[in-house]
Structures are given as structure tokens and as C-alpha cells.
């Protein structure tokens, strides 16, 4: 936990907490790439920054699944494990994707 910052009135105010994306180097690299990509005054230094960010992205590998997707997959695999069929077309599509069919 971080220490609180002192205000000018002598009280303390909590430090702003960083969002999870700010603590995730992969997300930060993608933000840098996006910001640099859309800048009209593109120069070699910016290209080097994009290349460095891309190196980080590729070194990190694929991004982890988002929470909702992971929960849908776990629910579907639980159904299949118990011999039950997917309940709707969305689950069937997910089953085909997961099972390679």
C-alpha cells in the first residue's frame, strides 16, 4: 500500500491508484503504439519508440483472456464435462472454437 500524500492544509489525501492497465506493461505498450500511430508528425524517433513497444508486445506473448471470456469458457467446459450440450448458438460457436471443429 502506498503512503498518503500530504495536502497544504496539513491533512492527508490518498494517492491516486493506478488502473490495472497502467500497471500492465503490455497494455501500456499498446497505448504507446496507438498514440504514436495516430500522431500526424511522424518522425524517426517515434518509429523507434513504436518498434521498442512492439518488441515488448511480442516478447510478452498473447494477452491473457478477459475475465468474461474465461468465465464463459469455464462454464461451457463444465457443461461438456458433465455430458451436457451447449445451450445456445453462442455456446455452440465457442465449443467449436475451443474444440477445433
C-alpha positions as CSV (number, residue, x, y, z in Angstrom):
1,X,0.0,0.0,0.0
2,X,1.3,3.5,-0.8
3,X,1.8,6.2,1.7
4,X,-0.7,9.1,1.5
5,X,0.4,12.4,0.1
6,X,0.2,15.5,2.4
7,X,-2.0,18.3,1.5
8,X,-1.2,22.0,2.1
9,X,-3.8,22.2,4.9
10,X,-1.9,19.6,7.0
11,X,-4.4,16.8,6.3
12,X,-3.6,13.8,4.1
13,X,-5.2,12.8,0.8
14,X,-4.8,9.3,-0.6
15,X,-2.7,8.9,-3.7
16,X,-4.5,8.2,-6.9
17,X,-4.5,4.5,-7.5
18,X,-3.3,3.4,-10.9
19,X,-5.7,1.4,-13.0
20,X,-4.7,-2.2,-13.8
21,X,-4.0,-1.2,-17.4
22,X,-1.4,1.3,-16.1
23,X,0.4,-1.5,-14.2
24,X,0.3,-3.8,-17.2
25,X,3.3,-3.3,-19.4
26,X,1.6,-4.9,-22.3
27,X,-1.4,-2.6,-22.1
28,X,0.9,0.3,-21.7
29,X,2.9,-0.7,-24.9
30,X,-0.3,-0.9,-26.9
31,X,-1.4,2.6,-25.6
32,X,2.0,4.0,-26.7
33,X,1.7,2.3,-30.1
34,X,-1.8,3.7,-30.6
35,X,-0.8,7.2,-29.5
36,X,2.2,7.3,-31.8
37,X,0.4,5.7,-34.7
38,X,-2.2,8.4,-34.8
39,X,0.2,11.3,-34.5
40,X,0.5,13.2,-37.8
41,X,4.0,14.4,-37.2
42,X,5.7,11.0,-37.6
43,X,9.5,11.1,-37.2
44,X,12.3,8.5,-36.8
45,X,12.3,8.9,-33.0
46,X,8.7,8.0,-32.9
47,X,9.3,5.0,-35.2
48,X,11.9,3.8,-32.8
49,X,9.5,4.1,-29.9
50,X,6.9,2.1,-31.8
51,X,9.5,-0.6,-32.6
52,X,10.5,-0.8,-28.9
53,X,6.9,-1.1,-27.8
54,X,6.3,-3.8,-30.4
55,X,9.3,-5.7,-29.1
56,X,7.7,-5.7,-25.7
57,X,4.3,-6.8,-27.0
58,X,5.8,-9.7,-29.0
59,X,8.1,-10.7,-26.1
60,X,5.2,-10.8,-23.7
61,X,3.2,-13.2,-26.0
62,X,-0.5,-13.3,-26.3
63,X,-2.6,-11.3,-23.9
64,X,-4.5,-13.2,-21.2
65,X,-8.2,-13.8,-21.7
66,X,-10.5,-11.2,-20.4
67,X,-12.5,-12.3,-17.3
68,X,-15.9,-12.6,-19.0
69,X,-14.4,-14.8,-21.8
70,X,-12.6,-17.0,-19.2
71,X,-15.9,-17.4,-17.2
72,X,-17.8,-18.4,-20.4
73,X,-15.2,-20.9,-21.3
74,X,-15.1,-22.4,-17.8
75,X,-18.9,-22.7,-17.7
76,X,-19.1,-24.3,-21.2
77,X,-16.3,-26.8,-20.3
78,X,-18.2,-27.7,-17.1
79,X,-21.3,-28.4,-19.1
80,X,-19.4,-30.6,-21.6
81,X,-17.5,-32.4,-18.8
82,X,-20.9,-33.5,-17.4
83,X,-22.2,-34.6,-20.8
84,X,-24.5,-31.7,-21.4
85,X,-24.7,-29.9,-24.7
86,X,-24.2,-26.1,-25.2
87,X,-27.4,-24.3,-24.5
88,X,-27.5,-21.7,-27.4
89,X,-25.7,-20.9,-30.7
90,X,-23.2,-18.7,-28.9
91,X,-22.1,-21.6,-26.7
92,X,-22.0,-23.9,-29.7
93,X,-19.8,-21.4,-31.6
94,X,-17.5,-21.2,-28.5
95,X,-17.4,-25.0,-28.3
96,X,-16.4,-25.3,-31.9
97,X,-13.7,-22.7,-31.4
98,X,-12.3,-24.5,-28.3
99,X,-12.6,-28.0,-29.7
100,X,-11.2,-27.1,-33.1
101,X,-14.3,-28.1,-35.0
